[in-house]
Amino acid sequence: MYLNCHTYYSLRYGTFSEVALLELARENEVTRLALTDINNTSACLNFVRRAPDFGIQPILGIDFRNGVEACFVGIAKNNKGYRELNDFLSEHLHQEKEFPKRAPIFRDAFVIYPFEKVLLNDQYHFHEHEYIGISVTDLRRLPFSRLMEHKNKLVLLQPVTFRNKRDFNAHRLLRAIDNNVLLSKLPKEEEASPEDKMFPVRNLADVFSEYSFILKNTEQLMHNCSICFDFSADRKSQNLSTYLKSREADENLLEELCYKGLPYRYPVVDDKIQERLAKELELIKEKGFVSYFLINWDIVTEARKRGFYYVGRGSGANSIVAYLLRITDVDPIELDLYFERFINLYRTNPPDFDIDFSWKDREEITQYIFDRFENVALLGTYVTFKSRGVIRELGKVFGLPKAEIDILCDGHYKPEDIDEVSLLVLKYGNLIKDMPNYLSIHAGGILIGDKPLHSFSATHLPPKGFPTVQFDMVIAEDVGLYKFDILGQRGLAKIKEAIQILALNQPEEYRGIDIHNIKKFKEDPHINTMIKSAQCMGCFYVESPAMRMLLRKLEVDTYLGLVAASSIIRPGVAQSGMMREYILRHRNPGRAEEKGHPVMLDIMPETYGVMVYQEDVIKVAHYFAGLSLGEADVLRRGMSGKYRSREEFQKIKDKFVENCRNKGYEESLIHEIWHQVASFAGYAFAKGHSASYAVESYQSLFLRAYYPLEYLVAVLNNGGGFYRPEFYVHEARMLGAVIHAPCVNKSMAVNCIYGREIYLGFMYLKELESRVMDRILKERQEDGKFTSLEDFLDRVVISIEQISILIRINAFRFTEVNKHELLWQAHLFLSKGNTIDHPKLFPPTHQDFEIPRLHTTDLEMAFTQLELLGFCLCSPFHLLKESPKNDKGSRDLPAYEGGYIDIYGYLVTVKNTKTHTGKRMNFATLVDQHGEVFDTVLFPPVAAKYHFRGRGIYRFYGKVVSEFGFLSIEVIKMQKQDYIQDPRYAEMKTANKRSPLARTNKQMTDEELHTSGKNGN
């Protein structure tokens, strides 16, 4: 009897999930139910999937509204009608246009107009498929209305938005957030009626007992509706079923492409390769995945035609077919990649192909996919209300000042110290926490369907301009839609741009480079030595402090070693304690036999019996616990978190434990192995995925090894990497570059290199407008370099504020005129404010002004660079108020191993983490006075006492420790060092002084610094 039910996908309006709606319906003895979210179909598929579990016949529809103004409700008679409704909704969402007063003529959908709207719209005539909705509150007016004449058109339309008063309170908060008003100022017309709730069917029948014809009409309408989607285990794939015109043609093309690819990939084709290929082809055909492979082949083939770099990864990298089609660059024979991780008879979904493109090329390749195939949309995802966001939104709704909202968000308060309103914010925040806030786009998922995707949901049009379905990847797979992952990353852009820069800066070297000759890179001793010594700044996936530490501990100097390291670094392996165990077994092979279980060693000999890769979960579940390959794959997928709540996952977990017991394993061993599986499976990489990452790492490392300056310029131009830009600038300087501040005659918008001289780009000048950059570059290209400040001001339209930025950063240093004098000249030149934005007909004449002689110190320049660029081009140690008491650095750590060191470091990055007991600790990476990197750790007692206070130079006293040959400092005491006073704002006599100022009370003396015993007291 309920034809107008809302879930919380009626965004910022509804208050509970589609599953909660079904539970509510069962409690009220409802057997047929229509889901009609407001301008949204996100919940529809899962509503249909779950309805049988509650004994309910599902009906789908849409509540079409302009804002909160109800227009009409569309109810799908069948799947065709559902698609009609989705087409109509999508058209209005894409074009951001209002819904009309009257609905269009739907062939397979009913339309219900609310009682009030019929009266307001003066509707007198109704089509066969159109009805008038009467709610419980409308009944008191119905007997006195002209609408009683249309008895055969009246149906029950009782909105369901709330379960109780708590839901109504949450609804009001959501409406206030949506309207960006104080709760006390929320207009009543923006709220739903508190009576918009579900009543038991018998109560509803009693209320409408005098109008039994309404109940009869409603029942008849609902019985004319039926919706069906296949969610069964053996469901048919809804992806594009054939690439060519028939399945047979597809199979022939796939075989032809594979055999064409054999000579390119394998100079010698042996029986092992032939057998693997035949085995894969047979299974791909049997599972109906042929078109899926061909579509991915089509995409990467087009990418190569356009000169786009890409990396194919994911479980598909375990496939020789993918390797031969050049979807991936990972040889599964060389790496002995586990075929069953890629595909097995029990697997219903195709293998994952995550294809990474440069962030600059991704949009173009996405557009190609939309142009090339017919039924295409991006995959959606939901952005939910999270704790801090909820507090910020509700803080505004309740009228709290920003400062108080910040305190609540940071959590730095005592409950007894906060007022009543703040307590309300925290209390009511729990009502809307984790509800959907708005629809967004999946990181890279694209759906290519066999039929129009509006058969499954409506689409909206995010800012990127590509239609996006209103459901996520989990429900997409449930209904048989498997995504194609087209992702963007900066690592590939760095490689591509480095080669482009090399072509300009070293054309002879450029001609001899084949960046795809991975085999040569793997065998290059120079590259492998760099990996072993962790000299990987700027290189894809191997530059972080954690990875650098791991490479040193493992002494990685091979491709296979890097593949393992790429997976070991993932959170799950560390959480299970197996990262350390892997390192121990790697450095001491005898330990594997001593500590490892024979079955585990037999399953994973290459990784010393330690689970490292995602497919290890399948191996352990299959060989150790005796699960079938299909059950093992369910277990692997269940670990991702999104499936963890599914009943099927719990059944597999129970069977895992039961099988192990039946095999006679000790309880402690069973739970230890299960803990390892559970802790890392959702975070681990497939081996092929890690191998793909390692290929890109080797390409980066090759460029870093032989063309470091060009490569680092490309790194900077593509947003840097793990570190701030200044550290890549520092690295370039350490490798022999001469770094120059921006120059109007040499710089571009991005960084550029001439020989070994790197000119920083205008992009680092935070306040410089992009249109000013464009004018400078255009004028310079058209009429040559600027000869003076006057020449620049004659040719470039610019304000005094913008020219001041360029002068202050010394962008006119080629004039050899002091920047203070140039600022005087600029002010005098532009003082009349008569800027002309068109070319001058005749060369201008200038009045000569007498300007006093001025000078600038290096310190002033350094502080100006700090202000304008975000970092200075000299060593930050030159800015210290007090010179360092020693010159110890990273190179001295071996001599102090096991002892204590006093050392200064400029902060690169800090990782804040917590121990298993929840106590805060820090890992910090710093640069010493000689420009070399060292690492520190602050254990909880020290981290509680000392805090990193932003970028700057810190003095440490601590113990030098070695773990597997990796040296770091366990900090005992720490103090941030003061910079000299900014000379631009100091008295002149101070500005030129380089000597330290008086010691403040906060500074430690050498004696205070060193008076700590080995316990750090």
N, C-alpha and C positions, 0 to 999 in steps of 0.2 A: 504493500500500500504506500510505500514511500518512494516518491519519484523525484525528490530534490535533496540529495544528501551530499554534504561537504566533508572533505578531510582537510588536513593541514596543507595539502597542495593547492587549496584555494588560498594562495599565498597571502600572509599577513591578515588572514580572515578566519579560516578554519582552525581547529584546535586539537585534532587527534588524527591518528593514522588510519589507513584503509583497513588494516587488520583490527584495530580497535572498533571501527564502524561495524565490521562483521560480527565481532563479539557482542556489541550492543544490540545488533539486530537479533542475534540468537537469543539473548536474554529476554527480548520483547516478543519472541515467538514469530518473528518475521521470516517468511520463506522465499519471498521475491523482493529484490532490492535494487534500486537504481543509484549508481554513483554519478553525480553531476557536479563535479568541481567547477568553480568559477573560472572560465576562460583557460582551463588547464586540463590536460589528460594524463598527467604524470602517474597517477595511481591506478589507472584503468587496467593495465595488463596484470599487475600483481593482485588487484581486486578480483579479477576473473580467475587467476591461478589459485587463490586461497579460498574462494567462495565455497567450493564443494566440501572443504574441511569443516565448514560451519553449517552444512546442509542448506545452503542458500542458492537460489537461481539468480545469477548476476545479470544486471541490465546496465548498459552504458549510455551516458549522455553528457551534455555540457550545459552549464548554467551561463548563458551569454549575458554579460553585464557591461555597461559603460561606467567604470568606477564601481560604486556600490549600487548604482541604479539598475534594477533588474529589468531586462528586456524580454526575454523568453527563455524557456528551457527546451533544448533539443534532446529527444530520446531516440536512440537507434533501434530500428526494428530488427536489424541484423548487421552483419559485418559490412555490407555495402552502405548501410545507413550510417554506421560509425565512421566510415571513410568520408562520406558526404559532410558530416559534421566537422570532421578534422580539416577537410579542404576549406570549408567556410571560415572556421576559426583561424586557420593559418594565414589565409588571405588578409584578414583584418589585423592579425598580429604583425605580419611582415610589413604591411603598409601603414601601420599605426593609425588606422581609421576607426571611427566609432561604428557600433552596430546599428542597423536601422531599426525603426519602430516595429516593422513587420518583417518576419523571417522570409527567406526565399522559399520557393517550392521545392521541398525535399521529396525525392521519390521513395526513399526507404527510411525515413525518419519522421517521427511525430514532433509537433511543436505545441508547447503548452505556454499560454500567456497568463501571467499572474492576474488575479481578479482585479486588482487596483489598476494595472496597466491597461486592461481592456477598457475600463471606464475612462481613464485619462486620454487614451488614444482614439476614443469614440469609434471603437470597432463594433460593427454590426453584422458583418458577414465573415464566415469562416470556411476555409477549405476543408476537404474531407479529412486531411491529416492534422488539422489544427484543433486544439482544445483550450478550455478555460480552467485554470487551476484555482481551487478553493482550499485555503488553509483553515485550521481550527479557529483562528481569530477572525477569519472572513465570514464565518457562519452567521454571526449576529446581524450582518448587513445583507446577507444573501436574500432573505425573504422580501426585502424592500427594493430589490434591484431589478432592472430590466433584464438582467442576465438569466433570470429564472425561465425566460422564454426559450433558452438554449439548453434544455435539460439533457439532451443527448451529447452535448459538448462539455459538460461539467465533469471534472475529475479532481480527485483529492491531490493537493499539492502542499503538503506539510513540510516546510524546510527543516532539515536536521543539521545543526551546526554545533550544538552543545550536548553534553551529557549531564552537566550539573552546573552549579554556581561557580565552581572553580574554573571550568572551561570558559564561562562567560567573562570572568575576570581576565583570563589570558587573552580572550578575544579583544577586549577593550584596550589592553596594553598593545596588542599587535596593530590595532587600528590607529592608536596614537603614534606609534612608531612610523606607520605608513604615511600618516598625514604630517609627521614632524611637528607635533603640537604637544603642549602639556596635557596630561590626562584630564585635568579639570577644564580644559578648553576644547575637548573633543566634541564636535557637534553630534547630537543625537542621531541625525540622519546618516552618520557614518557608521553607526553600530547596527548590528542585527537585533531583532527582538529577543529578549530573554526566553520567550516561548518557542524559539526555533529548536525544538528538541524532539526526541523520539518517545512515543507513548506505546505501551503494550497494544497489540493489535485489537484485542477485545475491547479495550477502553476506546480506541479510535472508532471501532464499529458502533459502540454505544453512543458516542458523541454525534456520529453521522446517521443514527438510526432513523431519523425523520426524513433523511435524504438518501435512501437506499440506492436510488438510481446513480448517485455519484460513486458509491462504492462499486456498483456493478460496472459502470463505465471504466473505472480505474482498473478493476480486475481484468476486464476484457482487453484494455490497452496493454497491460503488462504481459498477458498471455500471448499477445501478438509479437512479443519481443524475444529474441534469442541471440546470444552472442557466443562465438566459439573460437578459441585459440588452442593450439596443441602444445601442452606443456609436458607431455609424456617423455619417458626416458628415450624412446626410439623415435622422437619427433623428427620431422623432415626439416632440413636446413632451409631457411628463408633467404639465404644469400643468393646472389645471381647464380643460377644453376648451370648455365653454359656460357662459355666465353665466345665460342663461335656459334654455329646454328644448331649443333647437336652434340650430345655427349660423346659419340663416336669420333666426331671431328676434333673435339677437345683432346681426347685420349691420344689420337694420332699426332696432334701438334705437340703435346707434352713429350712424347717419346722422341719425336724428331728433334726438338730443341735440346733434349738431354744428350742425344748422341752427337749433335753438332758441337755441344759444349765440352765433350770429353777431351779432344786434342788441346783445347785452350787450358784446361785445368790439369790434365795428366798426360805428360809426354809418353809415358808407358802405361798402358791399361792392362792390369793383371786380372786374374780371376776374382780376387777379393773385391775389387772395384766393380766388376761386372755383376757379381752376386749381390752386392749391396744395392746397386742401382735397380736390378730386377726385383728385388724384395720390396724396395720402397715403391716402385711404380705399381706393382701389384696391389699393395695395400692402399695407396692413394686412390687408385681406381675403385677398389672395393668400398672404401669409405665415402666416395663421392666428393673428394676434395680437389679434383682436377682443375675445375674453374678457379678455385681459390688460389692455386699456385700460378695459374696463367694470368690472373688479374694482377698479382704481385709482380710477375715478370713484365707485364705491360708497363706498370708504373716505373720500375727501375730502368727499363729500356728507354723510356721517354726521358728519364732523368739523365742518362748518359748522353742522349742526343743533345740535350740542352747544356751539357757540360757541368751538371750538378754532381757534387760529391754526396755519397750516401753510405750508411753502414746498416746492413741487415743483421738483426740480432734477434734475441728471444729463443724459444724452444725450436723454432724453425731452423736455426743455425746448426742443429744436429743432423740435418738432412743433406744427403749427397745430391738430391734433385735440386734443392735450393742453391747449392754450391755450383752446380752445372748451369743453372739458369741465371747465375750471377746475382741472385737476390742477396746472397751472403758471400763473404770472402773467407769463410772458415772451412777448412778441409776436415770433414768428419772421420776420414780414414786416418789421417795423420794424428788426430787427437783422440781417436778411439771413442767418439762421442756415442752416447747411449741411445740407440735407436728408439727404444720404447718410451723414452722421455719425449721424443718428438711425436711419436704416433704409435697407437696400438689398436687392436681390434675392438677394445672396449671403449675407446675414446669417441665421444659423440661430437666434440667440438674440434675444429681444425687447429693445427699448431699455430703458435703465436709468431707472427712476423712483425717485429718492431723495426720499422725502417726510419732511421734518423737522417734528416737532411740539415743543411746549414739553416740557421734561423732566418737567413736572408732569402733562401730559396723555397722554404716550406709553403708559403702562401701560394706561390706560383704552381707548385706541383699539386697542391690541393685544388686549385682552380682547374687544372688539367683533368683531375679525376671527376670533378663535377661536370665538365664539358664532355668527357669521354664516355661516361656511363649514364644511364637514364635515371635510375631510382637511387639517389645519393643524398645522404644527410650526415651532418656531424652527430656524434653521440653526446647526449646531455649528461649533466651531473648536477647535484644539488649542493648549494652552499648553505650550511645550517647556522643557526644562532649558537655561537660558542660563548663560553663563560665571560671573557673580557668584553666581547662585543655586546652581549646581553646587558652587562652592567653599564656600558657606555650609553646604549640606547635607552635603557630604563632610567638611568641617571638624568638624562635630558627630559624624559617624559615626566619625572617627578620633580623637575626643576632644581636639581642639585648643581652647585657651582662646579666648574671644570676641575678645580683643585681637589675637591672632595671626591669627584668621580675618579680622578687619577689615583687617589689613595686606595679606593675600593678595588680598582683594577690591579694595582700592584700587590694587593694583599698584605701590605705592611700596616696593620692596625690590630688593635685589641677589641674584641666584641663589645666590651664595656665602655669603650671610648667613642663609639659611633652613635649618632642620633637615631631617632625613630624613623625618619625618612630613609636614611641609609639602610636600616634594617629591612624596610619594605622593599627596597631595590633588590637586596640579596634574597629575600623571601620569594618575591614574585618572579625573580630571574629564573628560578627553578621551573616555573610554569611553562616557559617558552624555550628553555634551553634545549638544543638539538632539534628543534623544529626547522623545516626548510625555510630559508629566508628568501632566496631567489634562485632561479635556474641559471646554470652556467654551462661551460663546454668541457667535455672530457679532454684530458691532456693531449690526446692525439687520435682518438677513435673516430673512424669513418665507417658508416654503414653503406653497403652497396647491395640493394635488395633485388629479389626476383620480381617483386610487385611494388607499387607505390608505397612509400613508407608511411603515408597517411593512413594506410590500412591498420597501423599499429598505434599511432598517436598523431596529434597535431605537431607542427613545428613552429618554433619562434625564430627570430632573426637577430642574433647578438651583433655587437658592433663590427665583428669581423666580416659580416655580410653573407655567411653561409647558413642555409637552413639547418636547424638543429632539433632533433627529436627531444621529446619531453620525458625521457626515461633514461636510466643509467645502464651500464654494461652488464650488471647482474641480471636484471630482468630481460635485457636484450638476448642474452644467451639462453635464458629460460624459454624464450619463445622461438629460438632457433636463428637469431640474427647474430653473426659473429663479426666483430669489428676488424677493420684493417687499421693498423697503427701507423700513422704518418706523423712523426715527431720532429721537433726542431731542436737543435743544439748549437752551441757556439764553437765547440771543438773543431767541427768540420769547416766552419767559416774561417777559423784561424789558419788551418792548413791551406785552404784554397787561397786566402789572401796573402799568406806568406809566399806562396809560389808566384803570385801576381807581382808582389813587391820585388821578389828576386829577379823576375824578368826585366824590371826597370833598373834595379840597382846593380845586378851582376848578370847581364844577359848571356855571357858565355857559359857561366855555371848553370844557368836556367836550362839551357838547351840539352844538358846531359842528365836531367832529372826525370826519373819515372817514379812518381810517388806511390804507385800501386805495386812496385816490386817488393812486396812484403818479405818474400823469401830471402832476398839480399839483406834486408834490414835485420831480420832475425839472426843472421850469422855475423853481423858486423860487431867486432870486438869493442870498438869505441862506444857504440850504443849500449851494449850489454854492460860495459864497465860503468857507464853513467847510471844505469839502473841499479847496479850493485852498490854504488856510492850515494844513491838517491839524489843525484843532481838533476832534478826533474821539474824545476820551477817553470810553470806555464804549460806543462804537458798534460794532455787529457787523462783524467782519472788517476794520475800517479803523483800529483803535486802536493796534496794535503799533508799536514804534519803527521797524521795517523798513517797514511800510506807510506810516507818517507821513512817513518820509524819501522814499519813492517818490512819494507824492502831491505833495510839495513839488518834487521834481525834474521830474516830468512836468507840473506846474502843472495838475492835473486839476480841471476845473470843469464837467464834463458827465457825464451818465449813461453814455454810451458810453465816455468816458475811464475811468470807474470800473470798467466791465466789463473793459476791457483790463488795468487795474492789478490787478484781482482774480486774473487768470491769470498776469500777469508776475511776481508776487510768489512764485509757486510755485517750489520748489527747482530743478527741472529747467531752467527758463529761465535762472536765475542761473548754474547750473553750466555751461551751454553757452556762457556769455559773451554771450548774446543779450539779456539784460536791459539791460546797458550799451549795446549796439548799438541797441536799440530806443529808449532815451532819447536817444541821439545823433541818430538819424534823426527822432525826434519833434520835437526842438528845432531841427533843421537839415534841412528837407525835401530840400534838394539832395543831402544825403549818401546818400539811398536810391538815387538814380540812379547815383551815383558808386561806391558799394560793393556794391550789390545785384546779384544775377544777374537778367537780364531775365525768365527763366522764373519765378523766385521772386517777382519784383515783379508779374508778371502774375497769378500764383496768389493772392497775398495783398496786394493794393494797400492795403487798409485798415490793415494793420499794417506797411507799408513793406518788405514782402518778408521779414519776420521771423516765424518760427513762434512763435505766442503761445498758440494754443488747441489742444486735443487733436485736433480735426478737421483741423488743419493737417498733421498726420502723414499723414492719408488723402489730402489734396490733393497733398502733395509726392510721396507714394508713387505716386499715380495719374497725375498730370500731369507730374511731373519725372522719375520713374523708370519710368513706363510699366507699373506693376502694375495688375491688375484691381482693382475696388472690393472684391471679396471678399478678394483677397490683401492689399490695403491695410488692411482691417479686422483681419485676422490679425496683421499687423505691429503695429498699434496695441495690440491686446490682448496681444501677446507682450511688449510693453514693460513690462507691469505687474509683471514679476518672477516671478509664479507660473507663467506660461506660458513664461518665457524658456528653460527647459531643453527644451521640447518640440521634437521634430525638425522639425515644420512651421514653427516660427519660424526655425530656422536655414536652411531651404530658401528662405524668403521673403527673408531677409537676403542670401543668395547671389544670388538673382534680382535684387534691388534693385541690387547692385553691377554685375552682369553687364549689366543693361538700360542702366544709366548709361554703361557703357563703350561699348556698342553705339550709343548716341546721340552718342558722340564727346566726352563731358565729360572734362575733365582729371582725373587721379587725385587731385590735391590737392583739387579741388572736390568730387568724389564723397565722399571721406573726411571732408571738412569738413561736408557736408550730412548724411552718415550720423551723424557725431558729434553734431550738433545734434538729430537725431531720437532717437538712442539716449539722450542725456543727459536729455531732459526729458519724453519721451512718457508715461512711467509716472507722472509727477507733475503733469502739466498738467491743466487743467480743460477740459471741453467749453465752448464759448462760451455755450451756453444755461445751463450750470451756473454760470458766472461771472455771467451776467446775472441769474440767480435770487438769487445772493448779493448782487448790487448792489441789487436791489429791497429786500431786508431791510435792507441798509445805509442806504438812503434813508429807510426807515421809522424806523430808529433815529436818524438824523441830524435828521429832522423834529422828533422829540420832544426831542432834545438842543438843537436850535436855539430852540424856542419854550417848552418846559416842562422846562428843564434840571434843576431841583431834584427834581421828581417822577420824572423819568427816572433820575436818579442814585440816588435811594432804591430804585427798582425794580432797578437794577443791583446795588446792595449786597445787596438781599434775595434775589437769585438767584445768589449766589456770586461776585459781582464779574465779572472778565473776565481780561484779560491781566495786570493789576497786582494788587497787594495791596489789601485794603479801605481802608487808610489813605489811599491816593492818590485814591480816589473821594470819600472824605470831604474831602480837601484840595481836590479840584476843585469840590465843592459849595460849600465856603467861598469859593473864588476867584470863584464865580458869585453870591455874595451870601447864602448860607445862614448861619444862626447854628447852630452845632453844639453839642449838649448831650450830656453823658454820660448813661447810663441813669438813669431816675428811676422810683420805684415808682408814682407817680401819673400819669405821662405816657407812659412807654415801653411798648412791646409786646414780644413775643418777637423780632420783626423790627423794622427801622427804621421810623419813622413821621414824618410831616411835618404841621405845623400852620402854615399860611401859609408863611413862609420859615424857620421854626424846625424843625430836624431833631433828633429824639431818637434816639440810638443804641439798638438793641434789646438785650434781655437776652442774646441769642445770642452777643454778643461776650465776655461774662463766662465765660471758659473753664471755670472750676470750678463755676459755678452749675448746679445740677441742673435738668433739664427739668421734673421734678414740682414743684419750687419755683416755677418760672416759671408753670406751669399754675395753681397755687394762688393766686398773686398776682393773675393776670388774672381768674380766676373770681370771687374775693372782691371785687375792684374792680368787676366788672361787676354783681354781685348787690347789693352794699351801698354802692357809691360809693367815692369817694377816701378815702385814709387821712389822718387829721388829725394824727397824731403817731407817734413810734416805738412808744409804748405801745399805741396803737390798732392799729397793724400787728401787733404781737406777740400781741395779744389775738385777732386775727382769722385770722392765718396760722400754721399749724403749720410751724416752721422750727427748725433746729439753730443753735447758736452759730456754727459754722463758716460756714454759709450766710448768716446775717444779717451776719456780719462782712464778707463780700464786698460786699454791698449798701451797708453803711455806709462801707467804705473807698473805694468808687467815688463816694461822695457822693450816693447815690440818695435820701437823706432831706434834701436841702438845703432843701426847702420849709419845714422846721421851724426853719431859721435857727439851729440848734444845731451847734456844732463837732463834727466827726465823731469826735474823740477822746472827747469827752464822751458822745456817743451809744454808742460802744463800751463805755464804763464802764456806761452804763445797761443795755445789752443783756446784758452779763455778769451784772450784779446781778439783772436780771429773770429770766434763764434759769438762774441759779446752782443752783437746787434741782433742775433737770432734770425737773420735773413737767409736761412738755408734754402737752396734751390735744388729741386729734385729733377732737374733736366740738364743736359750738357750745356756748358757755356759757349757762346758763339765766338768770343775772343778770349785770349789768355788774360787772366786777371792780373791786376797790378796790386801790390801789397805795400802797406805802410810799414816802415821799419820802426820797431819799438825797442827801446833800450831796456834790457832785462838784466838784473843783477846776476853776478856769477854765483852759482849754487853747486852743491855737490851731494852725492849720495854714498852712504857706506854700504858695505856688503851685508851687514846685519839688517839694515833697513830693507834691503832687497829681499833677504831671506824671509822676513816677517810679512812683507807684501806678497811674496809667493805663497806663504802659508795661508794668507787670507784669500787670495784670488784663485790659486790652483788647488788648495787643500793640502799641499805639501811643499817643502822647500827643496831646492836643487843642490844645496850644500849638505854636508853631513849634519843631522840633527844634534850631534854631539857638540858642534860648534856653537850651539845656542844655549848651552848650559850656563847657569849662573856661577856654579863652581866647577872647575875642571875636574874630571875623574881622578881619583886617588891612585889609580893603577891603569894599566893598559891590557889587562887580561881579557882573553877572548876564547872563542870556540876551540882554537888550535891548542889552548893550554889545558883543556879538559883531560886528555889522557894522562898528563903528568900529575893531576890532582885526584885521579880515580881512587875512591875509598876515603879521600880526605875532604877538606872544606875549602871553598873558593869564594872570593869576594869579586863580583863581576858586574859590569854595567851592560844593559841591553835596551835597545829601542823596540817597543812592542810591535810585533807583527800581527799576531792573532791570539785570542784566548778562547779556549773551549771550556764552558761551564758545564759541569756534570754532577751527578750525585752517586754516592756509594749505594750498595744494596740496602743499607739501613736508612737511606734518605738524606745523608749529610752532604753538604756542598763541598766540592773540590774543583781545582782548576788545573788545566794543562795550558801552558803558554809558550809560544814561539817568539823568539826575539832575534834582533840583529846586533852583533857586537860592534866595538869601535873600529874593527877592521873590515866590517861589511859582511862578516860570515854569520851563519845562523846557528843558534843553540836553543835547546828546549829545557823547560822547567816544569816541575809539578808541585802544586801546593795541596798537601793532604788536608783533610778536614780541620784539624786543630789550627793549622797555619792559615788556611783559607778563611776561617772564622775570624781571625785576628787581622789579617791584611787583605785589602781589596785593590783590584786593578781599577784605576780611576781614569779610564780613557787612554788615548794614544799619548806617547811620550817616552821618556827614558826612565828606567827603574834600576835601582841598585839592589843586588841580591847577595845574600850570604846563605850558602847551603852546601849540602854534601853532594859530591859527584859520584853517581852510581852508574853501574853498567848492567844492562839486561840484554843478554845475547849479543854483546858487543856494541849495543847502542848506548851512548853516553847521554845522560841528562842530569839535571840538578834538582835535588829534593830541597826545596826552599825552606829555610828556617826563619829568616828575616827578610823584609823587603821594604823599600821606600822609593816613592816617586821623587825624581829630581826636578828642581825648579829650573825653568828657562830664565834667561836674562830678561829684564824688563824690556818690553817692546820699545825700541829706540825712537820710533815715530811719534810716541806719545810721552816720551821722557824728556827731561831737560837736556839741552844740547851737551852740557858737560858730561851727562851720563851716557848719552847716545853713543859717543865715540869710545867709551871705556870698555875694555874687554875683560878687566879683572873682576873676580867674583865680588858680590856684595856681602854684607854682614850675614852671619849665620842666624837663621831663625830658630825659635824654640822647637819647631817640629823636626829639624834636621838631626840626624844621628851623627855622632862623632865616630871615628874609627874604633875607639875603645868600646863605645856602646854597641856598635855593630858586631864586634867580635866577642863580646862577653856572653857567649852562649855555649853551653856544654853540648855534648853529643845528643842530648835529649831535646835540645832546642829551647831550654828554659831561659 
